[in-house]
Amino acid sequence: MVAALLVAALGTACAAEGTPAPGAPPGQGGAGTGQAPAAGGRGEQAPQARPETASGALGAYVERFRKAQAQRAAVARRWGLKQTPLLPPDPPEVKPEITFRKGFGVGDPSLPPVFTTVPTKDRVVFLTIDDGSDKDPELLRMMAELDIPYSAFLSDYLVKEDYGYFKRMQGLGVALHNHTLTHPYMPALSYKEQKRQICGQQDTIERQFGKRPTLFRPPYGNYDSDTLRAARACGIKAVPLWSAEAFPDRMEWREWDRDLHPGDIVLTHFRGRGEWKGSMADMIRRAMDTITERGYAVARLEDYV
């Protein structure tokens, strides 16, 4: 991303030095024609602006980037992070094809795919937060100031205590997804009951937040073919699970190598000190220190799925 910005800066500088824009016919008012519009309609030439050199434009960009990075580092220190979070690359122009993770299918590849990792070579992971139990305003401030993207998977029986909290979260750019009405163990329910849990939460999220989700996470990560059939009937396109889980005092790993990989989905929960050994902010510090230390940035899940 930095390289692309540097190229853009050089392109701007070249235009400022008089190089015509690609495809512009000579003498048609492009940069470098030497012609200026008449001032006041009397044929007077307007004063010429001093052209900016390529090195000057590049230097100005580098200075702006340096200041922005210094500001990000100061915010990270203020929130107690050990390192400044890495910047993710630009979103892919074409989203990767999502398929079932091997061993996670239910015999019908046409159903919404269940996966734990997004297929990408970008060194990015995706942060997701489940249920809605704790509604800590510090989390909203922290994530907004650090500019860390995340996705929320909501269960209505917890969220309905304060829809306004999640409305503020949505206003900060967070996508709100489906985690059922009451967080049941889905395989124990009939198809009709599972559909009520998923479609009912679809209706609630659309009514409260104005948008019907396309992603669904089953409670506890448990599902069967009826779950996925019901999800499809309710408009769900994909079912992201997770590769790692973050707590205030530790990380737990799903993969044998206990490490992160490009495209991994990280799970955590809306929990407070009454349920955890720490706050939501403590959990974010633990997760981000681990993610940054291992050379990954956090990207927005919806840009890839």
C-alpha positions, 0 to 999 in steps of 0.5 A: 500500500505504501508503494502504491501511494509513493507511485501516486505521489510521483505521478502527481509530481510528474503532472505538476512538472508538465508531463501531459496526462496519458491520452491528452492531445498536445496543446489542449490545456493539459499540464505543461502547455504554457497557456493560462486562462485569460484573467477578467476576460481582458486577455491577461495571463494569470500568474503562473503557480510555481511547479512542484518537482517530483522530489518535492511531492514525494518528500511532502508525501513521506512527511505526511506519512511519517506524521501519520505513523507517529500519531498512530504510534502515540495512540497505541502507546496511550492504549497500552499496546506494546507495538503499533498495529500494522496497516492492512493492504488495500482490500482485494479488487475481487473477493476470494472464493469461499468454500467449505473447510475440509472436513466441515461440510455436510454433504451439500456443497451448495449450502453456505460454506463453513470456514475458519480461514479466508483464502488470501496471501495477504498477511492479515487476520480478521477480528470477530466478537460474539454475543453482546453480553458486555457493553463497554464504552471503552471498547468503542473508543479504543477501537475507533482511536486505534482504527482497528476493524472488527465484526460483531456476531450478535445474539438478541437476548443479550443485545436487546438490553441496549440496542443503542450501544450496537447502533453506535458501534455500527455508526463507527463502521462495524458490520453486525451479523447473526448469532441467533436469537437466544444462543442455543445448541443448534443441532439439538433443535428441529429444522423449524426451530433452527430457522426461527432462531436464524430468521428471527435474528435476521428480522431483528437486526434488520429492524433495529439496524437497517440491514439484513446480515449475510454472515452467520455464526452458530453458537459454540461453533456447532451446526448440522445440515439443518442449520445450514439449510435454515441459514440459506433459507434466511439469506445467509451466504457464509458461516465463518467460524475461527482459528484462534480465540482471544482472552485478556490473559491468553490466546487459545489456538485451534490449529496444531502449530499454535500460530496465525496464518494469512486469512485466519479468523480470530474469535473473542466475546463481549465479556467484562471483569465479572466473567473474565480476568480483565476488561474488553480493553485488556483482551484487545491489548492481548490480541493485538500484541500477539497479532502484531508481534507475529507480523499480521495486520487486522483487516475488515472481514467484509472486504474479503467475504 
